[in-house]
Amino acid sequence: MDGELGDFLRSRRARIRPEDVGLPSHGRRRVPGLRREEVAQLAGVSVDYYIRLEQGRGPGGPSRTRSGGVSDAVLDAVARVLRLDEAERQYLRAVARPHRRGDGGPVASGVRPGVQLILDGMDRNPAYVLDRRMNVLAWNALADAVLGFGGTGPEDRSLPRRLFLDPAARDLYQDWAAVAEQTVAHLRLNAGHHPHDTAMGKLVAELARASGDFRRLWADHLVKPCDHGVKRLRHPVAGLLVLPYETLTVPAAPDQTIVVYAPEPDSETAERLALLGSWATTSRTH
């Protein structure tokens, strides 16, 4: 994650046109978007200050806090100029303040028994638990029937690895490109908040070496939480499943997220899930 602050700011400068912020667009530009001088002017800081910020050289002066980081006022001004959304603002604060970021401590390899009971109680909804690296820690029977977690080892229960390294994922996810973009954006968000997580760094390096699609998406510096949406899966037994999903954070384990697929009641997908659950139960019995 070295140089992440500068890379992130440059990528966001590139997407803002001068005319979008009231500046003249005439004249030849060597790079797309706003110049560093223009961002500094609009944010109300000196050019040297902004350059140091973008280069990660720890700007000094009156806008530096006692703890050694950039002040909220400066980060908010830069975020306003670059038109960052809330997730991007939080990410900017995380990567701009390395002394305040997560220490990359150990990630739990399982969930509390009570969480597993909650999963098992949702017999009509596929549900599973992810850690911050998007490894699947626990699941219920219907999630296993849909995504096949039970017959795999820990390495194969990494959703990013499945998505980018397993060719079958492109057949399973009908909107593979959108799911891939969303996954990378969520992974980068978590990586920004935990820059000292060595396992996260190894995962990113592995995927970057093995997948051109991952390298391209990672270079885009997309930042977005994967907290709700709809996924369309082509299951080999049940057929097409249209699965709206919601996520819940486990209060006692903030790095763990419960993902619940919640199709509309009486929908075709709900009926197919019921049949799939019955089929999976029968298969396990035999």
C-alpha positions as CSV (number, residue, x, y, z in Angstrom):
1,M,0.0,0.0,0.0
2,D,3.1,2.3,-0.2
3,G,2.2,5.4,-2.2
4,E,-1.5,4.7,-1.9
5,L,-2.4,8.3,-0.8
6,G,-0.8,9.9,-3.9
7,D,-2.1,7.3,-6.3
8,F,-5.6,7.7,-4.9
9,L,-5.5,11.5,-5.1
10,R,-4.1,11.5,-8.6
11,S,-6.8,9.1,-9.8
12,R,-9.5,11.4,-8.3
13,R,-7.9,14.5,-9.8
14,A,-8.0,12.8,-13.2
15,R,-11.8,12.3,-13.2
16,I,-12.6,16.0,-12.5
17,R,-12.9,18.3,-15.5
18,P,-11.8,21.9,-15.0
19,E,-15.2,23.2,-16.2
20,D,-16.9,21.0,-13.5
21,V,-15.4,23.3,-10.9
22,G,-15.7,26.6,-12.6
23,L,-12.2,26.7,-14.2
24,P,-11.4,27.5,-17.8
25,S,-10.7,24.4,-19.8
26,H,-8.7,26.0,-22.6
27,G,-5.0,25.3,-23.0
28,R,-3.1,22.1,-23.5
29,R,-3.0,19.7,-20.6
30,R,-0.4,16.9,-20.2
31,V,-2.7,14.9,-17.9
32,P,-6.5,14.6,-17.7
33,G,-8.5,16.3,-15.0
34,L,-7.3,18.9,-12.6
35,R,-3.7,20.0,-12.0
36,R,-2.2,19.8,-8.5
37,E,-2.0,23.6,-8.5
38,E,-5.8,23.9,-9.2
39,V,-6.7,21.4,-6.5
40,A,-4.6,23.4,-4.0
41,Q,-6.2,26.7,-5.1
42,L,-9.7,25.4,-4.8
43,A,-9.0,23.7,-1.4
44,G,-7.5,26.8,0.0
45,V,-4.0,25.4,0.7
46,S,-0.6,26.2,-0.7
47,V,0.6,24.4,-3.8
48,D,3.7,23.1,-1.9
49,Y,1.4,21.8,0.9
50,Y,-0.8,19.9,-1.5
51,I,2.2,18.5,-3.4
52,R,3.7,17.2,-0.2
53,L,0.3,15.7,0.7
54,E,0.1,13.9,-2.6
55,Q,3.6,12.7,-2.4
56,G,3.0,11.4,1.2
57,R,5.8,13.5,2.6
58,G,3.9,14.7,5.7
59,P,3.0,18.4,5.1
60,G,3.8,20.6,8.1
61,G,2.5,24.0,9.0
62,P,-0.7,25.2,10.7
63,S,-2.9,22.5,9.2
64,R,-0.9,19.7,10.8
65,T,-2.5,18.3,14.0
66,R,-0.7,17.7,17.2
67,S,-0.6,13.9,16.5
68,G,1.3,14.6,13.3
69,G,-1.5,14.0,10.8
70,V,-3.3,16.2,8.3
71,S,-6.2,18.1,9.8
72,D,-9.8,17.3,9.2
73,A,-10.3,20.7,7.7
74,V,-7.7,20.1,4.9
75,L,-8.9,16.6,4.1
76,D,-12.5,17.8,4.0
77,A,-11.5,20.7,1.6
78,V,-9.6,18.3,-0.7
79,A,-12.5,15.8,-0.6
80,R,-14.9,18.6,-1.5
81,V,-12.8,19.7,-4.5
82,L,-12.4,16.1,-5.7
83,R,-16.1,15.4,-5.1
84,L,-15.5,12.3,-3.0
85,D,-18.4,10.3,-1.7
86,E,-18.7,9.3,1.9
87,A,-16.8,6.0,1.5
88,E,-14.0,7.8,-0.4
89,R,-13.8,10.5,2.3
90,Q,-13.3,7.8,5.0
91,Y,-10.8,6.1,2.8
92,L,-8.9,9.4,2.3
93,R,-8.7,9.9,6.0
94,A,-7.5,6.4,6.6
95,V,-4.6,6.5,4.0
96,A,-3.6,10.0,5.0
97,R,-3.1,9.1,8.6
98,P,-1.0,5.9,8.9
99,H,-0.5,6.3,12.6
100,R,-4.3,6.1,13.1
101,R,-5.0,3.1,10.9
102,G,-5.7,-0.5,11.8
103,D,-2.7,-2.5,13.0
104,G,-3.5,-5.5,10.8
105,G,-4.0,-7.7,13.9
106,P,-5.1,-11.3,13.7
107,V,-8.3,-12.1,12.0
108,A,-10.6,-14.7,13.6
109,S,-10.8,-18.0,11.7
110,G,-14.3,-18.8,12.9
111,V,-17.4,-17.2,14.4
112,R,-19.1,-17.4,17.8
113,P,-21.6,-20.3,18.2
114,G,-24.4,-17.8,18.5
115,V,-23.7,-16.4,15.1
116,Q,-23.7,-19.9,13.6
117,L,-27.1,-20.5,15.2
118,I,-28.4,-17.3,13.6
119,L,-27.2,-18.5,10.2
120,D,-28.8,-22.0,10.7
121,G,-32.1,-20.4,11.7
122,M,-32.4,-18.7,8.3
123,D,-33.5,-21.8,6.4
124,R,-35.0,-19.8,3.5
125,N,-32.1,-17.4,3.1
126,P,-28.6,-18.3,2.0
127,A,-26.3,-16.6,4.5
128,Y,-22.6,-16.6,5.3
129,V,-20.0,-14.7,7.3
130,L,-17.0,-12.9,5.7
131,D,-13.9,-11.5,7.3
132,R,-12.2,-8.3,6.2
133,R,-10.2,-10.2,3.5
134,M,-13.5,-11.6,2.2
135,N,-12.8,-15.1,3.4
136,V,-15.9,-17.1,4.2
137,L,-15.8,-18.1,7.8
138,A,-19.2,-19.8,8.3
139,W,-22.4,-20.5,6.3
140,N,-25.7,-22.1,6.5
141,A,-27.0,-25.2,4.6
142,L,-28.7,-23.2,1.9
143,A,-25.6,-21.0,1.2
144,D,-23.6,-24.2,0.9
145,A,-26.2,-25.6,-1.6
146,V,-25.9,-22.3,-3.7
147,L,-22.1,-21.7,-3.4
148,G,-20.6,-25.0,-2.3
149,F,-18.5,-23.8,0.6
150,G,-18.6,-27.1,2.5
151,G,-16.6,-29.2,0.1
152,T,-13.6,-26.8,-0.1
153,G,-10.6,-25.9,2.0
154,P,-9.9,-22.5,3.5
155,E,-8.0,-21.3,0.5
156,D,-10.9,-22.1,-1.7
157,R,-13.3,-20.1,0.5
158,S,-11.7,-16.8,-0.4
159,L,-14.3,-15.0,-2.5
160,P,-11.7,-12.8,-4.4
161,R,-9.7,-15.9,-5.3
162,R,-12.8,-17.7,-6.5
163,L,-13.9,-14.8,-8.5
164,F,-10.6,-14.1,-10.3
165,L,-8.8,-17.4,-10.4
166,D,-11.6,-20.0,-10.9
167,P,-12.9,-20.0,-14.5
168,A,-16.3,-21.4,-13.3
169,A,-17.0,-18.1,-11.6
170,R,-17.7,-16.4,-14.9
171,D,-20.4,-19.0,-15.6
172,L,-21.9,-18.7,-12.0
173,Y,-22.0,-14.9,-11.9
174,Q,-24.1,-13.6,-14.8
175,D,-22.9,-10.0,-14.1
176,W,-19.3,-11.1,-13.6
177,A,-17.7,-7.8,-14.6
178,A,-19.9,-5.8,-12.1
179,V,-19.3,-8.3,-9.3
180,A,-15.5,-8.2,-10.0
181,E,-15.5,-4.4,-9.8
182,Q,-17.5,-4.4,-6.6
183,T,-15.3,-7.0,-5.0
184,V,-12.1,-5.1,-5.8
185,A,-13.6,-1.8,-4.6
186,H,-14.6,-3.4,-1.3
187,L,-11.2,-5.1,-0.9
188,R,-9.3,-1.9,-1.4
189,L,-11.5,-0.1,1.1
190,N,-10.6,-2.7,3.7
191,A,-7.0,-2.7,2.8
192,G,-6.9,1.1,3.2
193,H,-8.1,0.8,6.8
194,H,-5.7,-2.1,7.6
195,P,-2.5,-1.2,5.7
196,H,-0.3,-3.4,8.0
197,D,-2.3,-6.5,7.3
198,T,0.4,-8.7,5.7
199,A,-2.1,-11.4,4.7
200,M,-4.2,-8.8,2.9
201,G,-1.0,-7.6,1.1
202,K,-0.1,-11.1,0.0
203,L,-3.7,-11.7,-1.3
204,V,-3.6,-8.5,-3.4
205,A,-0.1,-9.4,-4.7
206,E,-1.2,-12.9,-5.6
207,L,-4.3,-11.8,-7.5
208,A,-2.3,-9.0,-9.3
209,R,0.2,-11.6,-10.5
210,A,-2.4,-14.1,-11.6
211,S,-5.2,-12.0,-13.1
212,G,-5.0,-9.2,-15.6
213,D,-8.6,-8.3,-14.8
214,F,-7.7,-7.8,-11.1
215,R,-4.6,-5.7,-12.0
216,R,-6.7,-3.4,-14.2
217,L,-9.4,-2.9,-11.5
218,W,-7.0,-2.5,-8.7
219,A,-5.2,0.3,-10.7
220,D,-8.5,2.2,-11.0
221,H,-8.4,2.8,-7.2
222,L,-12.2,2.2,-6.8
223,V,-13.4,2.5,-3.2
224,K,-16.8,1.3,-2.3
225,P,-18.4,-0.8,0.4
226,C,-20.1,-4.0,-0.7
227,D,-23.1,-3.6,1.7
228,H,-26.2,-4.3,-0.4
229,G,-27.2,-5.0,-4.0
230,V,-28.4,-7.8,-6.3
231,K,-26.5,-10.8,-7.7
232,R,-27.6,-13.0,-10.5
233,L,-26.3,-16.6,-10.3
234,R,-26.7,-19.4,-12.8
235,H,-26.8,-22.5,-10.6
236,P,-26.1,-25.8,-12.2
237,V,-29.2,-27.4,-10.6
238,A,-31.6,-24.6,-9.7
239,G,-31.0,-22.4,-12.8
240,L,-31.0,-18.6,-12.7
241,L,-31.2,-17.1,-9.2
242,V,-31.9,-13.4,-8.7
243,L,-30.6,-12.7,-5.2
244,P,-30.9,-9.3,-3.5
245,Y,-28.6,-9.2,-0.5
246,E,-28.0,-7.2,2.6
247,T,-25.0,-7.2,5.0
248,L,-24.8,-6.9,8.8
249,T,-21.7,-6.3,10.9
250,V,-21.2,-8.5,13.9
251,P,-20.9,-6.0,16.9
252,A,-18.6,-8.2,18.9
253,A,-16.4,-8.8,15.9
254,P,-16.3,-5.7,13.7
255,D,-14.2,-7.4,11.0
256,Q,-16.9,-10.0,10.4
257,T,-19.9,-9.3,8.2
258,I,-23.0,-11.4,7.7
259,V,-24.2,-11.6,4.1
260,V,-27.8,-12.6,3.7
261,Y,-29.5,-13.3,0.3
262,A,-33.1,-12.3,0.6
263,P,-35.2,-13.0,-2.5
264,E,-38.7,-11.6,-2.8
265,P,-41.3,-14.0,-1.1
266,D,-43.2,-16.2,-3.6
267,S,-40.8,-15.2,-6.4
268,E,-39.4,-17.7,-8.8
269,T,-36.0,-17.5,-7.1
270,A,-37.6,-18.2,-3.7
271,E,-39.3,-21.3,-5.1
272,R,-36.1,-22.5,-6.7
273,L,-34.2,-22.0,-3.5
274,A,-36.8,-24.1,-1.6
275,L,-36.4,-26.9,-4.2
276,L,-32.6,-26.5,-4.0
277,G,-32.6,-26.8,-0.2
278,S,-34.8,-29.9,-0.4
279,W,-32.5,-31.4,-3.0
280,A,-29.4,-30.7,-1.0
281,T,-31.0,-32.2,2.1
282,T,-31.9,-35.4,0.2
283,S,-28.4,-35.6,-1.3
284,R,-26.8,-35.3,2.1
285,T,-29.1,-38.0,3.5
286,H,-28.2,-40.4,0.7
